[in-house]
Amino acid sequence: MDGLNLNVGSVQGDQSLARAKRMAELAANADNAEVEQVSEEFSALLGTMLVKELRKALPDGFFGKGPGSDIMEGWMDEHIGRTLSDGWDLDIAGMVRVGLENAADDEGDA
């Protein structure tokens, strides 16, 4: 087992990058419902990344260093991040929505 090295952080980073690329593709050809979905997903992704970075300040994390702690930490990051994004305080989704709508209007004018 010593030769097995799973880098969960890079796997999560790759998944986040893939989600961001998928959202950008959706936004390129989006109608109002898709713009809403993309903005909500982006907001949740950003909230998750924020929580993940803030959690790194804890030396042992919430779940220690035992087996399965990385899974629980990832789950916690995602759920707290999504909860943050669903709240009105950050309103990242609203800013993304406006940006996507403005970009679509600019393409329509060209």
WOMO-V479720 format. One record per helix or strand of 2 or more residues. SS is the DSSP state (alpha for helix, beta for strand). FROM is the first residue (numbers start at 1). LEN is the number of residues. If there is no record, write none. Layout:
<<SS;FROM;LEN> <SS;FROM;LEN>>
This chain:
<<alpha;8;21> <alpha;32;24> <alpha;69;18> <alpha;92;18>>
